[in-house]
Amino acid sequence: MTTKCNKPRRPVPVSDTVDRVSEADRVWFEQHPGVPVYERPAVKGEFGDNIVPRGAVVTVFQVAPGVRIRRVLE
């Protein structure tokens, strides 16, 4: 038997680094309407404890307003 929980979920806390890069990505897409993807340097700590190589590039895709996917390119 499965039950459904209708309690509202609390937002998962993320790091200040993730908050900063997410906000910067949001602003970039706001300033470039109609452009669905861009690349930028990776920021240390934006992927949590995962180690991102120095000089890595992040491709940011906006799949819908306010919904973005980030991918690291080495």
RODO-2510 file (C-alpha; in nm, 4 decimals, decimal comma):
residues 74
     n   res          X          Y          Z
     1     m     0,0000     0,0000     0,0000
     2     t     0,1350     0,3405    -0,0913
     3     t     0,0273     0,6652     0,0616
     4     k     0,0556     1,0142    -0,0716
     5     c     0,1910     1,2954     0,1356
     6     n     0,0344     1,6303     0,0535
     7     k     0,2592     1,8309     0,2817
     8     p     0,4409     2,1137     0,1056
     9     r     0,8091     2,0379     0,0635
    10     r     1,0705     2,2681     0,2040
    11     p     1,3267     2,3959    -0,0450
    12     v     1,6524     2,2050    -0,0281
    13     p     1,9243     2,4387     0,0958
    14     v     2,2063     2,4898    -0,1515
    15     s     2,5394     2,6600    -0,1187
    16     d     2,5969     3,0308    -0,1618
    17     t     2,8093     2,9471    -0,4661
    18     v     2,5230     2,7634    -0,6349
    19     d     2,2873     3,0486    -0,5523
    20     r     2,5292     3,3032    -0,7022
    21     v     2,5921     3,1154    -1,0277
    22     s     2,2215     3,0343    -1,0672
    23     e     2,1348     3,4008    -1,0262
    24     a     2,4069     3,5028    -1,2724
    25     d     2,2723     3,2482    -1,5243
    26     r     1,9178     3,3792    -1,4739
    27     v     2,0329     3,7359    -1,5365
    28     w     2,2275     3,6302    -1,8477
    29     f     1,9203     3,4673    -2,0025
    30     e     1,7061     3,7659    -1,9043
    31     q     1,9511     3,9931    -2,0894
    32     h     1,9632     3,7609    -2,3929
    33     p     1,5993     3,6706    -2,4653
    34     g     1,5529     3,3983    -2,7224
    35     v     1,9029     3,2533    -2,6748
    36     p     1,8566     2,9038    -2,5262
    37     v     2,2210     2,8182    -2,4449
    38     y     2,5507     2,9794    -2,3472
    39     e     2,8907     2,8804    -2,2152
    40     r     3,0859     3,0225    -1,9241
    41     p     3,3806     2,9250    -1,7051
    42     a     3,3017     2,6753    -1,4300
    43     v     3,2934     2,8157    -1,0774
    44     k     3,4588     2,6193    -0,7976
    45     g     3,1904     2,4687    -0,5740
    46     e     2,8939     2,5074    -0,8089
    47     f     2,8636     2,1286    -0,8357
    48     g     2,8982     2,0685    -0,4640
    49     d     3,1922     1,8539    -0,3622
    50     n     3,2413     1,7209    -0,7151
    51     i     3,5801     1,8247    -0,8424
    52     v     3,5652     2,0292    -1,1608
    53     p     3,8958     2,0538    -1,3489
    54     r     4,0633     2,3936    -1,3716
    55     g     3,9661     2,5614    -1,6978
    56     a     3,6443     2,3610    -1,7349
    57     v     3,3554     2,5220    -1,9202
    58     v     2,9900     2,4997    -1,8206
    59     t     2,7232     2,4940    -2,0887
    60     v     2,3966     2,6319    -1,9527
    61     f     2,0711     2,5401    -2,1277
    62     q     1,7479     2,7233    -2,0563
    63     v     1,4777     2,4646    -2,1216
    64     a     1,1954     2,6926    -2,0038
    65     p     1,1854     3,0316    -1,8331
    66     g     1,3445     2,9762    -1,4925
    67     v     1,4427     2,6157    -1,5705
    68     r     1,8078     2,5597    -1,6585
    69     i     2,0414     2,2641    -1,6959
    70     r     2,4177     2,2971    -1,6501
    71     r     2,6729     2,0608    -1,8089
    72     v     3,0488     2,0629    -1,7520
    73     l     3,2815     2,0361    -2,0498
    74     e     3,6432     1,9545    -1,9783
***
